[in-house]
Each structure stands twice: as structure tokens, then as C-alpha cells.
């Protein structure tokens, strides 16, 4: 079968732990047996509607049980689930679904008007599956998702079977270019992510048998809660991890981060693992915990994982004060590369911000093709070997630039720059695509942003480059103030100079009501630069 496949694993979990909870959202509780049956119904509906092997099915949904049911149904039928950013507007949606060659879209009812606006531009989409979220009646051009999942009369297995070569596809990017579909073989993703909790998955399924990983699980795993959106890799990939451990995937009901709901849910469901995205989640969580000392019993929570954006040392220390028994894992990964690096913090042993141990076999490679030596001060892009995506869907040029061969080994090198310290650890600098060239010096925004955020008057900050006659680009800080704080620009610039080389300090500071990060914690640098230019009266 060419490796591991999620459908084969999850069906075996359903057979063994059928009465255990698989999906929990508020009062909604779906057992593993129900999860399996509903996914069978969806798979059968899509196949009966003409879907062919590895056709693409878009998931246009907020966090909900239907998201993972949709993915499971695709895995069963040998189809490809594709994420959709629910913040996208008409042109972005039409581009993504056309680029993905989607034949079906599963969407929450609240998106009906937007879907209707782009349907005529997508003649290849044969199924518009409407998920009732109480926002209004089903459009007459849509099909009922509930009717679709109710149609199974047994296990659905397509005539072409299942394989570890079957893919899932996750679209990434959009702030520095059009989104690209990253193609992961299921076997590679399972080995890169899921095998962390189940080493049997590192073995050959043809040798150990498909039952072996599930036989190794003595009882259902601890519930896991991705507080971040499933539409992004951090949420989706960890959801797959929680489920493949035979655990319950716990989802929040509020479509925006509600920290009190999250903490209530952790206590009520005895959540063991929480997934967040850096300080965009950690700081609001810490603020609520500090204001309500002792209100929640978080003793079940043994692990918080984060990926995607930086997670500051101060936030980690604060969280550990409220639950010293936790481990905090800051994973340096991306949709294109799992295992670039990792930092692990525990009470009394917190790691510094942006300070990571390199992943197994990972290297830092300079732009002129040399491996960065520890302590050299050279900068390069982090590259990881091993299990990695096939490439970008329908984009061989971008694939060739990201998935490189170095000294006879294939690496994924998505563009994150770093230096290598004398002890072999790396200090992450940021993405080259937003690097600022000021007076001939290259400055990475994230490094300056983290220095800014160590000032108590700063809640969040973004650093951009604006045109400058003397320096080419001048570093400009866009700052969101902490509650009841005001920012003295000159003092803040001096604060950065205490932490970094003076040429890295902003030349100017402007304030903004809110940075407006996306649900995955990332920021739109183009928008922030446009705001800074407007505030400074600079036309380009």
C-alpha cells in the first residue's frame, strides 16, 4: 500500500474504541463509531457523484466536527482534502478552488452568500455541500451535508483502494504572493508528525501489519484541543496527531479566541494537549490567568505546543507559573517543512525566544550554497531532510526553489533565515521575503519585533521597511500599545538599541489600534507597510 494512510488507521481505532469520544464541541459529542460512519456516508456521496481518485475537496469551514469528518471522508474515498482560509474574499476563493481543481466544496452556511458570488467562476465544482450552522436556510443550489453523511450502508472503500501515496493538500501563503498548495503524501506526513507519539508508524506497514500501530495503544489517548484554526497547518496537523492517538479532538464553539471558554473547556474535558500559535494566543491566555489566579484546574494539561510565529520567553515563564507541571514545545516548522527545529521549556528551564535546537539532519545553508558553521556569524536558510512534501501543486518553479538537493540529499528549505550558535543551536531571524535592506545591512523584522515586545508598553509590534534617501530603506515600527499604556517613540528606539545592534533599531515608531493578526498568528506585512507609509505621509 506504499505506506501509512489515515483512513486505514482511523478505521481501526473506530473498530477498537468505537464508544470512546472522537469529536467534542460544546454539547456535541461524536463517538469514534459515529465519526467513522458519517465519514463513510460522505465518501459514498462523493464517489456516487462521480469523484475520481485524488480529486480535490475544499473544506471551507470554521473549527467544527465537520472539518475532520470531511477530511476522513476524503481519506476513505482516496480523495484529497484541501484547506480554505475563511478570511479570503471572492477573488481569493475563486483563485484557490480553481487552482486546486476542486470538484466539491464543504462550507458553513454563514458563507453561502460569498460562495454564491463565485460559483459561476468554478464550473468544475460539482458538489456544494452546505453545513447548517444556524445562520439561515440552505440555498437551492446546495446539497445538505447531513443528508450526505447519512447515506452509508457500511465501510466505503473505492475501487482504487487507499495508499500512503494518497495526498492531503494545504494551501499556504498569500501575504507575499498567491497561495500555493503544498502536497503531502499521507505516509510522509504520518511519519513526520504522527510517529512522534507512536514509533510503530516509523516501520513498514507491509512488514508489521496495519493493525500494529493501533494494537500498541492500550487505551484512548488524552483529549487534545487545537485552539487555533484547523484551516492552517498547525491546527490541522496536530488534530491529526490527537486523533491518531485514539484521543478525542476537542474544539471550541466561539469562532474567535475566547480565553475563558478555552480554559473552561480544558478543565471540563480534562484536556491533555493544547495547540496555540505563539504570543498571539499565549499573551491573552496569560492575561486572563493572571487576572483570575486559581480559578481553573489545569492539572490535566501536560503539554502546550506552538508553531508558526514566535513565542516569547516571558510568556512561557508566565504560563509555567500557573501550571509548573507542563511542557511547552515551540516547534519551528511550516506547511512545507516539519522538524526544522524545536525548543522545549519546563519550569525552571525556559528557552530564550527564537532559540531552537536544529531538527534531526537539518542544516543552515547560505545563499551561495555553503553550510553555516557554528559560531561563524554567517546567516543562511534552514533546510530539513527526511519526510517532506512532494512539492507545490502545479508550480514546478516554486517547487525547485524550495525543495533542493544539497550534497546528494533532498531538503525542504522554505526560506527561514537563521544563524548557528557555537553550541550548535540556531537563532531564528525570520523570512527572507520581508527582510529589510537598510544602508546595506540586512535586518529581519521578527528579530526587532521581539526586542520591541520586551517593553511593557508594547502589546504587539510589526517592523517594516519604508523608502529612505539615505539608507534605501528605513526601519519603521508599527506598535500596538498595551492596555492603558502610551508609547514614547524615542524611548522605544533606545530600548531596542539596548538589545540589538544600533542599525537594527527603528528610525521611526507609529502606533496602531490593533495589529490585526490572522487567526494563525501571522501578520500581513504588506498591509502594515501601507499603514506606515500612510502615517508617515510617504507616497510610493
N, C-alpha and C positions, 0 to 999 in steps of 0.2 A: 504493500500500500504506500510505499515511498515515504514512510514516516508517520508521525502522530497527527491526529485530526480531532478537533474539538468535539464534533458530533459523536464520534465513537467513544470518547472519554465521558462526555456528559450523559450519554445514554446509559452507560454502565453505572454511573453514580445514581441515576434515577432508578435503575433496577435494584440497586443495593440499599439506597437510603430514600426510597420513594416517599415516605411520610415526613421526612425532615423538611424544614423550610428551605426554599431556594431563593425566593424573591420576597422582600418585605418593603412596603412603603406605607407608612401610617397604619391604617386598619387593613390594608390589602396584604394578604399573606398567600403566597403561591408555593405549594409543596413541589418537591422535585418531580413527582409523578405528574402533577398538573403542568409544570413547566415543560416537561418532555412531550406531553400530549398536545398542548397548544402549539408548540413548535412544529410537531408533526402536521397539524392542521394547516399551518401557514405554508410549510414546504409543499404539501399536496396541492394547495390552492395555486401556488405559483407554477408548479410543474404542469398542472392541468391547464393553466392559462398559456402554456407554450414556452415557458422559460427553458433555456438550454444551458448545458454545462458551462459554468463560470460566467453566466450572465450576472450583471451588477444590479443590486437592490439598494437604494438610498434610504437611510434612516434619518428622517427629518423630525427629530423628537427631542423634547426635554428629557431629563432623567426620569425614567419610568420603567416598570417591568417590561413594557412592550419593546423597549430598546434591546434588551438581551434576548427576549423571545424572538425578535426579528433576526438578530444575529444567529441564534440557534437554528431557526428555521432555514436560513440560508446555508449554514454549515451542513444540515441534514440533506438538503437538496443539491449540494455541490454548486451552490451559487455564491456570489461574492457580496458580503455586506459592505456598505460604503457610508462613512460618516458624513454628516452635513452640519455645517456651522449654522445654528439657528439665529445668529445675528446678521446673516447675509441678507442683502436686498435682492431685487428682481434679477438684475443683470448677473450678479454673482451666483445666484442659484441656477439660472439658466446655463451659465458657463460650466458650473461644476457638473450638473447632471448630464449635460451634453458631452463634456469631456470624458466623463466616466462611462458613457454609453449605457446609462441606467435604463432598465426595462420596467422597473417598478419603483415607486416611492411610498414609503410608510410615513404618515405625517400626523401630528397632533391637530385636532380640529381648529385650534386657535390660528393655525397657519393657512386655513382654507382660502382666504382672500388672496394671500400672496401666491399660493400655489396656482390658483385660478388665473392669476395675471401672467403666468409664464407657461401654462400648459400648451398653448398653441405653438410655442417655440421648441417643443420637445416631442415630436411625433413618434419617437421610438419608445416612449414610456407607455406601456400597455395597462398598467395597474396603478391606480391612485388609491391607496388603502388608508382610509380615514379612521383615526383613533379618537374615540369620544372622550373629550376632557371637560365636558360640560359647558363649552364655550358657544354652542349653537348647534343647529341641525346639520345633518350630513348633506353636502351638496349633491345634486342629482348626477353629477359626472363622476362621483367617487364610489368606492366599494367599502363595505363595512369590514373593518379589521376583525371585529368579534365574530362575524359570520365566517370569515376565512379560517380563523383558528379553530372553529367548532367542527370543521369538516373532516377530521381524521378518523379513520377506522382501524388504525394500527400504525406500526412504525413505517415511516416514509423513507424509502431508500431509492434513489434514482437509478435508472438503468445503467448509468456510467459509474455508479458506486461513489465512495468517498476516498480521499487520498490526502497524504501530508503535503502533496503538491498543490492542493486547493489553496486559494489565497483569501486573505481579507485585505481590504484597501483602506488606507487612512489618508485623507487629504490634509495637507499641512501648508502653512504659509499664508500669503495674502497681504501682508503689510509691506513686503519688499518685492512683490511680484505676484503673478497669478498663482493660485493654489495648485499644488502638484499632488497626484495620487501615489502614495508610497505603497508598493506591492510587497506584502509579506507572505511567504509560504507559511501555512499553518504550522508545519513541523519546525521551521526555523524560529517562529515566534514562541512556540511552546518550549523549545529548548533554551531560548534566550531569556524568557521571563518566567514561565511556569515551573520549570525544572528547579528553580531556586528552592521551592518548597517541597519538591518530590523528585529526588535524584533518579528514580527509576525511569523518568522521562528522558534521561540522557542516554538510555540504552536503545538498541534497535528493536522496534516493536515486533518485527518478524522473528526475533530470537527470544524475547521474553514473553511475548503474547500481549494482546490488547487489554487483558484483564489485570495484568501485573501492577500498573500504577494505582488502580483503584483497590486492588487487594491489599496494597501497602497502607491504605487509610483505615485505621481502626474504628474511627467514629467521625461523624460530620465535623467539619472544621469550624473554627470560631467565626462569627459573623464579621463581615468587612463592610466598611462604609466609605465609598468614594464621595467626598463632599464636593468635588469638582465635576465638571460636566463629562458625561460619557462620550460626548461628541469629540473630545480630544483624547490623544493617546494616553495621557497619564491616567485618566478615569477609566477608559475602555480597557486598557491592558491590565490594570490592577483588578478590575471587575472580573476579567477572565481568570486571573490568578485566584481570587477568592472562591469563585465557582468551581474551579478545577481541584480545589482542596476539599470539595464537598461541603463548603460552607454556605451560609445564607448571604446573599448580596442585599445590603440594607441601603435604601435610597431615601433622601429627604423629600418632603412634599412641597416645600416652598421652592419656587423657581429662581429665587435669589438667595444668597447666603444669609441665613438666619441662624446666628450662632447659638442662641438659646434653644431653638428647635434641635440643632445638631447635638448639643450637649445633653438635652433631654433624651434624645434617641439613643445616644451612646449608653446612657445609664439604663434606659428601659430595655434595650435589646442586648445589653452586655456585649457591646461591640469590642472585638479584639484588635482590629486593624483599621486605621483611619488614613485616607489618602487626601492630601491637600496640595496646593500649588504655592509653595514659598510664603513670603511675608504677606502676600495678598490675602491669604487665609489666616496665617499664624498671628499676625498683629491684631486683627479683630477678635480672634478667639482669646488671645491673651488679655485683651482689654476687658472682655466680659468676665473672664475668670478672676481677674484682679478685683473687679468691682463686686464680685459675689463669692468671696472666699468661703470654701467649704460647702457650697450649695449642691454640687453634683458629686456623685460617687463615680469616679473614673477608674476604679481599680481594675476593671476588666480590660482596659486599654493598655496593651503591651507594646504597640508599635504605631508610630506615625511615619508615613513615607511621603516624600515630596519630590517632584521633578518639574522641570520646565522653566522656573525662574529662581533667582537666588533666595535663600532662606538665611536670615541674619543670625549671627551668634547670639545677639541679645534676645531675640525672640525664642530661640531654642532654650536658652537658660531660663527664661520666664516660664515656658511651658513645663519644663522639668521641675520647677519649684512646686507646681500643682500636682504632679504625679512623678515622683523620682524613680519609680519602677519602670518607666517607659524606655524604649529605644527610639531614637529619632534617626531616620535614614534619609539623607539628602542624596538623591540619585541624579548624577549628571548623565542624562540620556536625552534622546529626541526620537521623533517618529521614525527617523532614518537610521538611528544607531542606539542600540541598547548596550549599556555597560561601559560607557566611556570613562566613568569614574564614580566614586561613591565616598561619602563621608558619613560616619556613624557617631552619634552623640549619645551620651548617657550622663546621668547626674554625676557631676564632678569631672567629667571628661568631655566637655563640649568642644566641637571643632570650630575653627575660625570660618567666617564667611568666605565662600568661593574657594575653599581649600579642600582638595579632593585627593584620594588615592586613585591612581590610574587603574582602570579595569584590566582584567587578565589579557595580556598581549597587546594592550593599547600603547600607542606611541604618539608623540607630538612631532609633526613634520613641518619643516619650514616651507615657505612659498617657493624656494629654489630647490626643494627636494632632499633636504638633509634631515636626519633625526636629531631633534634637540637634545643636547646632553645636559644632565642635571647640573644646576648651578651656573650654567653658561650665560644666563640672562637672555638668550635668544627666545624669540616668540615663534610659535607655529600653530597649526591646526591639529586638534586632537583627532586621532583615527583609531578605529576599533576593528579587529578582525573577527573571525568566527561567524556565528549565525547572524545574518543581516538580510535586509530586503533584497529582492530581485532587482529592483530599481524603481524609477518613476514611470508611471503608466503613460505610454505614448510620448515619451520625452527622452530619446536616446542621448541627446546632447547633455542635458542636465544629469542623466544617469552616469555618463562617462566622467563628468566633472566631480561627482560626489563619491562614486564607488570606484576607487583607484587600485592599481597594483603597485606595491612597494616591496622591493626585494623579494619578488616572487609570491607575495601573499596579497589577497584581495582585502581591502579595508573600506569601511564606510567613514567618510570624512565630511560631515555636513557643514563645517565652516566655523566651529567654535575655536577661538584662539586662546592659548594658554602659555604660561612659562612653566619650566620644570625646576623645582627647587633642588637644593643639594641633597636632600634626603629622598628624592625620587617622587615626592608628591607634586601635584600641579596646582597652580593658582589660575583660576579661570578669569579670562579678560572679557570675553563677550564675542558676539558675532561680527565677522569682518564686514558684513553688509552695512552696518551702521557705524563703522569705525570713523573717527573724526581726524582729519589731517590738519593740524594747526602748526604753522611755522615749520613744516617738515617733520614734525613729530606725530606719530600715530597714537591716538588716545581712544580707548574703548569705553563707551558710555557707562556700562554696568559697573566698572571699577569706580568711577567718580560718583555714580548714583549711590553706591553702598557707603561711601565716605560721607555723602550728604545726609543719608538717613541715620547716621550715628548721632546727629544733632537732635536733641529732644524737641526742638521746634518744628521738625520736619516729619510729617506723616508718610509722604511718598515723594519721589523725585524722578524726573527723567532728564537726561542730558542729550542735547543735540548740537550740531554744528550749524552756524549761520555765516553767510558771506562776510569776509573782512578784508579790507585793502592791505593790511599789514601782514596778517597771519594766514590768509587764504580762507580759513575757517576759524571762527571764534567759538569757544566752548560756552554754551548757554545752558543754564539750569532752569527747568520748569518745576516749581516746587508747590506741593500741596501741604499747607500748614497743619500741624496737629491741632486738636481742639483747644480753643482759647489762646492760641499762640500767634505771634506775629514774627515775621522773618526780617532780619536786618541783612540785606544783601551782602554788604561788605564783611560783616561778621561771619556770614556763612562761607564766603570765599576764603577767609582766613582759616576757618575751621577745616576746610578741605586741605589747605596748604600744610596743616599740622599732620595730616595723614598721608598725603601723596606729594610727589614732585610738583613744584610750583606750576610748571607748564600744563599740568593736568587740571588745575583749578579753573572753575568757570570765570569767564570775564564779566558775565552779566547774570543776574538772577531775576526771573519773573515768577509771579505767583499765579496759581490757578485754583478754582474752587475744588475741582476733583480731576485727578489724572485720568480716570475713566478706564481702568484696565478691563480687559475682556475677562470672561468667566474663568479662563485658564491662567489668569495672572499676567498675561502678556500685554504689551503696550503697542499702540500704533505710533511708531516713531515719525511717520510722515505727518500725521495729524498734529503731533506735539511740535514738530518743526514749523508747520504752518502757523500754529498758535504763537510760537515765539517770534516768528517773523512779523506777525501782525502786531504783537505787543510792542515790538521794537521799532515799528514803522519802516521795515525793510521790504522793498519790493524786489522780486527776482523774476 
